[in-house]
Amino acid sequence: MSFVDVAEPATRRITVYFDSPGDGLVLEYAATAAQAFRFAAAAVHSGLAVTVDSMVRPGLRPLPCRILWC
């Protein structure tokens, strides 16, 4: 397991799309490139729609439990 320096800046925005009948929930998070790649792979494998881009903006919430995706 590799560990990412906690001071490493978030360089990717992760957008997760949760589809439900008549209503869809969209959540956005900030993460490092490695975290974003690993999270997206696991989320897509679980059937979620996910996009990753470099449009990180101030105030974007960090990816919850981000240490799991290092």
ChimeraX attribute file (.defattr): number of C-alpha atoms within 10 A of each C-alpha:
attribute: neighborCount
match mode: 1-to-1
recipient: residues
	/A:1	5
	/A:2	6
	/A:3	9
	/A:4	13
	/A:5	8
	/A:6	9
	/A:7	6
	/A:8	9
	/A:9	11
	/A:10	21
	/A:11	18
	/A:12	22
	/A:13	24
	/A:14	28
	/A:15	18
	/A:16	19
	/A:17	15
	/A:18	14
	/A:19	12
	/A:20	8
	/A:21	5
	/A:22	5
	/A:23	8
	/A:24	9
	/A:25	9
	/A:26	12
	/A:27	11
	/A:28	17
	/A:29	20
	/A:30	28
	/A:31	27
	/A:32	22
	/A:33	19
	/A:34	15
	/A:35	22
	/A:36	26
	/A:37	18
	/A:38	13
	/A:39	21
	/A:40	21
	/A:41	13
	/A:42	13
	/A:43	14
	/A:44	13
	/A:45	10
	/A:46	9
	/A:47	9
	/A:48	15
	/A:49	15
	/A:50	20
	/A:51	16
	/A:52	19
	/A:53	13
	/A:54	14
	/A:55	10
	/A:56	17
	/A:57	13
	/A:58	6
	/A:59	8
	/A:60	14
	/A:61	14
	/A:62	15
	/A:63	20
	/A:64	11
	/A:65	8
	/A:66	14
	/A:67	11
	/A:68	11
	/A:69	21
	/A:70	19
